[in-house]
């Protein structure tokens, strides 16, 4: 193999990889689109199998803006779910922890020193 054949191979491999990335993004968007019916989704997939490059270009022209909006909405939804999960796992607020420690102190389950220790830990 000559140097230019290697360069050409790298260039073609890069284009093929880029095409696959776009193809997978289009397929994911077809299934993510809640405005399309099942029949429309099936038609897009069949057309992608029969005429892959042409249909990818057509889909990007027709639904490119919608792809960006759906991707952005999905990103925001995932971020909101992550923040909700973190808040859930992080536990109670410091005020709730102090109130729980106070109720334990009032019931006699812990001593005053233990209450002060829990209160200091919650407020730190």
C-alpha positions, 0 to 999 in steps of 0.5 A: 500500500502506498501512502496515498492509499492509506490516506484515502482509506482513512478518509473513506473510513471517517466518512463511513463512520460519520454516516453511521453516526448520522444514520443512528441519530435519524433512527433514534429520532424516528422512534423518539418522534411522538407526532408520527404514527407507527405506520409513518415510522415503519415507512421511514425505516423501510425507506432507510433500508432500501435507499439509505443515503438519500433517505437520511438526507431527505429526513434531515431536510424535512425533520432537522429542526424537530430533531434538535427540539426533541433532542433538547427536550430529552436532554432537559428531561434526563437532567431533571430526572437526574436532579430529582434522583440526587435530591432523593438520595441526598436525604432530608434537609438539615432542618428535617434532620434537626427536627428528627433529632429533637423528637428523638431527644424529647422521646428520651431515645438520645441524650442531650450530648447526642442531640447536640452532636446530631444537630452540629452534623446536620448544620455543618 
